[in-house]
Amino acid sequence: MSRLPLTGRLGTFTWRMLAMVLGSQGVVILLGALVARGTALAEGAGNARTLLWLGVGLAVLAFVGAGLMRGPLGLPVGWLVQVLTWASAVVVPPMIGVGLVFTGLWVLCLVKGRQIDAMMAARESGASDAEAAR
């Protein structure tokens, strides 16, 4: 359990935690898209609308990833959101902070969530063993 999974199904507690991270990240990405648009308008660049829609697309991907977290596609989509959040720092440098915070939360929730799911499974199997012995 030492490696971080890139694909596969997750335990209930883990996917719930990761879905919350992606949902929150989507809201922050939307705000970053507005910053990118405003900055482009202030500089007189002609790509303000494109930056806004790219940011909105990334936020929607984060929301979709949160919704897919129960199944096998959720985890790869979540990792893709993490990578694209870091890539968006090329356009909006403060997104480095967003990447640090949310990638850190993503990894922490993935590691701790798997540990908690394993403890819950052990507890449930121990409870069923005790009931069978009665």
N, C-alpha and C positions, 0 to 999 in steps of 0.2 A: 504494500500500500504506500510505498515511499514515492513512486512516480506519479506525476500529475496526469490524469487521463485526458486525452484529446477527443475521444469519441466514446459512445456507449451510453447505457442507461445509468441513472443515478438513483440513490436512495431518496425516500420522500423528503427527509429533512434537508438533504443537500440540494435537491432541485428547487425546493422552496427558497432557500437562502440565495442561491444563484439567480433565481428569477427576480428576487427583490433587488439584487445588485444591478441587474440589467435594466430593470424598470427605472430605477433611480438614475442610472447612467444615461438612459434615453432622455430624461428630462434635462439633465445638465448639457447633453449634446445639443438639444434644441436651443438652449440658451447660447451655446457656443456658435451655432449657426447664425443666430441673430447678431452676435458680435462680429463674425466674419463678414456678414452683409453690411453692417454699419461701418466697419473699417474700410471695406472696399468702396462704399459710397463716399466716405469722407476723403479718401485718396483720389477719387475720381476714376477709379478703375471700372471697366465695363463688365466685369464678371461678378458683380454683386448678386444678381439673381441666381447665377449658376452655383455660387458658394452657398447661398441659402438652401437651394434644393438638394445639394449634396449633403449638407448637414441634416436636413430633414430626412433624407433617405437613410442616413446612418442611424438617426434616432428611431426611425420606424423599424429598421433592422434590429435594433436593441429591443424594442417592444415585441417584435415577432419572436426573437430569440427567447425572451422571457416566457412567452406563451408556449414555445416548443420545448421548454426545459424538461417536461415530463418524459418526452420520447427521446429516441436516439439522435435526433437532429439538433437538439437544443445545445448540447455542449460544443459541437463544432461551430455553430452560429455564434455562440457566446465568445469563443476564442477569436473568431473573425472580427467581432465588434471590438475586442480589446486591441487587436492589431490595427484596425482602421482608426480607432481613437488616437493611437500613437501617431499614425500617418497624418491625421488631421492637424497635428502640431506644426506641420510644415506651413500651413496657411494661417493658423491661429496659435501662436506660440504658448499662450496660457493653457492650451489643451495638454501640455506636458504634465501640468499639475493634475488635471483630470485623469490622464492616463496613469499617473503614479497612484493616485487615491483608489481609482476603481479597479485597476489591475491588482493592486495590493489586496483590496477587499475580495476580488474574484478568487485569488489564490488562497487567501485565508479561509473563505467560506468553503472552498472546494476541499481543502485539507481537513478542516475541523468538522465539516458536514459529513465527510466519509467516516471520520472517527466516531461521531455521534451515531450515525446509522449503524455502524458495526456494534457499538455498545447496546443500542436498542434491539438489534437482532439477537445478540447474546442473551439479553434480559428476557426476550420473548421465548427463546428456545429453552432457557432455564425455567421459566414459568410453566411452559408446556410439559417439560420433563417432570416437574414437581407435581403437576396435576395428574400425570399418567401414573406416578408412583402411588397416588392415593387410592 
